[in-house]
Amino acid sequence: MSDAKTGRNILLLGLVSLLNDISSEIIQPVLPLFIASLGGGTLAVGLVGGFSEGLPSLIKLFSGCWSDRMGRRKPLVVGGYALSALGKILLAAAESWLAVFLAKSLERCGKGLRSGPRDAMISESVAPGGRGRGFGLHRAMDSTGAVIGSLLAYSLWQMGLSYSSIFLVAGVLALLALLPFAKVKESYSAPKCEYSWRLSDIPPDLGRFLAIACLFALGNFSYMFFILRAQGVFSGAEATASALLLYALFNSTYALLALPAGIWSDRIGRKRILALGYALFALTALGFSLVKSPAGLIILFALYGLVYALV
């Protein structure tokens, strides 16, 4: 594949990610409020949030290998984005928290299906020496989409749109994100092959990292509880709008600090950065349980963005 085509692939995949992330981040801060409005309590919020985080990780284990065995990446990537778009549109029709759970699970299945093959497409679209730049551009567009999406969520709420209307806007944007794929060229053509995998194949250092990451995942919980906590601290008509604006602060902080955090990790080591991130998350979570003022919430949502940048 020529340099011009590989560069175009990276830009097109970045545009897909930008539009899709705008769509996703319109939904993210609104979703816990929608669940609460349907009568879903903390258990419902926890189930939706937990499956939203765990399901994509489980599917990623198989989607990358599946694309290797197919000798194709693009069908799984397009299918994953399309599945996510369908899930977002179905959210607009949800009339119970269980329907939200099913629609959101479908949307996150799409994320798990596409993530591995998409990253492989990015890697295969650039020369080995340019992969850092390729992934960096993709991550930058992804982060930009997250900031725009969270600000749009606040704006749409302030315009008086209903939950269903907001979800439909997000669904339309997710469908538009599919259009750039018409010009994406696939370069992967490896033969189909079989794979075997055993726990004993995992290097010791990776095994220790996975054990620590799993321990953190067990103690982690959904951002949705932070949104609901923020809404509870504020009062009156601006309670919901303020919570949405704080979520935009979280995304903006993450986008601004992700690159400096990466550079810092190169200097002092990734283990120290991860340890700092995990410790800060524990302090942030404790802070959310105690906070009673808007000023405290501003600090905590900014810290939460820093945590995401570090880990």
N, C-alpha and C positions, 0 to 999 in steps of 0.2 A: 504494500500500500504506500502511495506517495506521501511525502511530508505534508502536502497541502490537505490531503484527505484525512490524515491522522489528526492534524490540527483542527480540522472541521469537526471530526468526531468528538474531540474533547469539548469543543465549544457547544456542540449540539447536546451532548450528554449533560453538560453543565446547565444549559437552558432548561432541559427537562427537569433537572433537580431543583433549579430555581423556582419554576412554576409549581412543581409538586410540593415543595417545602412551604411556599406561600399558602397553598391550599391546606396543608396539614396544620400549619401553625395558626390558621384562622380557627380551626376546630379545637385544638388542644386546650386553650384556656377556657373556652366556652363549655366544653364537655362536662366537667364536674358540676357546673352550675345547672346544666340541662338535666343531669341525672338526679340532682337534688330536687329540681322542679317537678320531676315525675314521681317523687316520693321515695326515691332510692336513698338509703342511709349510708353509713360509713362502710358497711359490708359490701353494698353494691358498688360503691366507688372503688373500694379495694380490689374487688374481683375484676372490674373493667380495667383498672390501672395495671394490676398484676399480669393479667393475660396479655395486655397490650405490650408489656415489656418482654415477657417470657416467650410468647408464641413465635415472634420473628427469629429469635435466637435459635429455637429448636428447628425451624424450617431451614435456616441457613446451613445447618449441618448437612442437609441433603441436596439443596438446590445447586450449590457449586459443583458437587460431584455429578449431579444429574446433567448439568450443562457440559461437563467434560465428556461424559459418556455419549451424549447426543452429538458432540462435535459442533454445537451451536450455542451461542449466548443470547442472541437477540430475541428469539421467541419467548424465553423465560423472562427476560427483562421487560419486554412489552406486556406480556401477560401479567406480570406482577404489578406494574403500574396501572393496568386496566382493572385488575381486581381491587386495588386500593380505591380507584375512582368509583367503582360500583359500591363499595362499602360506605364511602362518604355520602353518596347520593341516598343510600338506604337509611342513613342516619336521619335524614329529613323526614322520613315517614314513620320513624319510631314513636310509639305511644306508650312504651313502658321501658323500665331500665333493662329488662331482659332483652328486649329488641335492640336496645343500644349495645348491650354486651355482644350480641350476635353480629350486628353490623360492624362494630369496631373490631371484633375478632377477624372478620373477613378482610377488613382494610389492612390489618396488620399481617395477615397471611400473605397479602400482596407484597408487603415490605420484605418479609423473609424470603419470598420466592425470587425477588429481583436483586437483592443486595449483593450476594456473592457473584453471580454472573455479570452484573453491571461493573463491579470493581475489576473483574477480569477483563471486561471490554476496554476499560480505561487503560489498564496495564498493557494490553495488546495493541492499543492504538498509538503508543509512543515508543520511542527507542528506550532501552534500559536506562540510559543516562538522563532521560527526561521524565521519568516516572514521578519523581518528587514534584516537579513543576505541574505535571498533569493532574495529580491528585490534589495538589495545593489549589489549583484553579477551581477544580470541582468543589472542594471544601469551602472555598471562598464564596462561590455562588450559592451553595447550600446554606451557609450561614446568613448571607444576605437575604435569601428567601425567608428564613426563619424570622428575621427582624421585621421585614415588610409584612409578613403574614400576621404576626402578633399585633402590629400597629393597625392593620386592617381589621382585625377582630374587634379592637377597641372602637375604631371608627364606625364599623357597621352596627355595633351595639348602640353607640351614641346617636346613630341615625334612626333608631327605633325599630330595626328589623327583628323579626321573631327568630327563635332558635332554628326553625325549619328553613327559613329564608337564608340565614347565615350558612347553614350546611349546604344548601343548594348552590350558593355562590362558590363555596369551596369545591363542591363536586364538579362544577363547570370548569373551574381552573384546573382541576386534576385531569379532566378530559382533554383540555387544551395542551396539557403537558405531553400528551401522546403524539402530537403533530410533528415535532422535530424528528421523531424516529423514522419518518419517511425518507430522510436524507442520510441517516446513519448507515455507514458501510461496515459490514462485519469482516474481520480479517482472520478469524480463528478457523482452522480447518484440520485440527489434529484428529487422528483416527480414534474411533470408539474403543474404549478399553475398560477392563474390570479393575476394581480396587479392593484391597483388603486393608483393614485398619484394626489395630489392637491397642489397648491401653499401655502395654509395655513399649510401644513405639514412641510414646511421648517423652521428649527429653526431660531430665530432672528439673532444670530451671523453669521450663514451661509448665511442668506439673505443679511446682510450688506456686507459680503465678496464678494458675487456674484455681488452685485451692483457695488462695487469698481472695481472688475475684468472686468466687462462689460464696465465700463467707460474707463479703461486702454485699453481694446481691441479696442474701438472706436478711440482712439488716436494713437494706434499702427499702424505700416505699415510694409510692407514686407522687409526682408533683401535684396531683389533683388535690391532695390534702392541704398543701400549701395555699392553693387558690381558695379553697373553702375557708381556711383559717384567715386569710386576708379579708375575705368578704365579711367574716364575722367580726373582725376588729373595727372595720368601718361601719358607719350607720347611715340610714337614710337612702335616698335615691341614688347616690353616687357610690354605694358600697360595691356593686358589681363592676361598674366602670373602673373604679380604682383598682380592683383586683386584676382586671384585664391589663391595665396600664403597668402594673407591677410585673406581670408576666412578660410584657414587652421589655421592661428593664432587665429582667433575667436574660432574655435572648440577646439583647444589645451588649450586655457585659460579657457574655460567653463569646460572641462574635469578635469583640475587641481584644479579648485576652487569649484566645485560642492560639494565635501565632506566637505571641511572646512566651506563652507557657511552653510551647513546643521548643522554641529556641533555648529557653531556660533548662528544659530537660536534657538537651544536648550537652549543656555545660556542667550540670551538677548530677546528672544521672536520672533515669526514669523511675527507679525504685523510690528515690527520695520524693520525687514529684507525686507519685501515686500515694505514698504514705501521707504526704501533706494534704492531698485531695481527700483521702478517706477521713483524716482527722478533722478537716474543715467541715466535711459533711456531717459528722457527728455533732460538732458544735452548732452548725446551722439548724439541724433537726431539733436539738435541744432548745435553741433560741426560738424556733417557731412554736414550741409548746409553752413558752413563757411570755412571748411578746404580747404587749397590750397597747402599743402606740403605732401610729402610721410611720413615724420616723424609724422605729425599730424594724418595721416591715421593709422599708426601703433598703436598709442595711442588709437585712437577711436575704432579700431577693438578689441583691448585687453579689453577696457571698455565694449564693446558690449558682449564679452564673460563673463565678470563679471556680467553684467545684467542678462544674462541667468542663471548663477549659483545662483543668488539671488532670482529670481522669478520662 
